[in-house]
């Protein structure tokens, strides 16, 4: 009986090459998503700490609450260019909010992703 393609040597190498390309792509995607999540989580913790520290002075001490919020933001790695709005006060100076945004450099994606809280 004659073989259809002659020799079957090297077919597994082609399959492995395709699998390796897929695995490297999956690793790159998971790494970039992990970097985005890590930055989001750190920013969320920093903003939460800053807002809790600033909220301790409300509603009577607005300048002290602003100073405490800005101090905790800087202390936890949120630079001034990352702060979009805040601290802002509402509901009769009983609520405080801060909005931050950071451009996250990714490892495998050519353009950075913007993380905003």
Phi, psi and omega in degrees: 000132184268137178287146183291317183249013180084257181257144180255018180286140175093359180291324180292325179298322178293318177297316179298321179298318177294320179294319180298318178299316178296319179293319178295321176296318179294320178295318179297315179297315180295323179294314180294319177295322177296320178295319178297314182295318180298316178294318178299316182295317178296318179294320180297316179295320180294317180292320178299316179296319181294318181291322177294320178293319179289329180291343179294334181267000183277153357267359189276322190247077182293315178298322178292323178294319177297315179297317180294319179297313180295323178297314181290328175297312180294321182294329182260017171091012176263109182280164181301322178293341180282340184276120179274300177226145173130165351288136176246148185242144180213173177058051179069036181059035176249355178233141180234143178217151179222136175242127180233155178214139180221139173274121186260122176284128181259161184272322187244355179255133186292329181255143178287154177257142181262124177257126182230138176245000000 
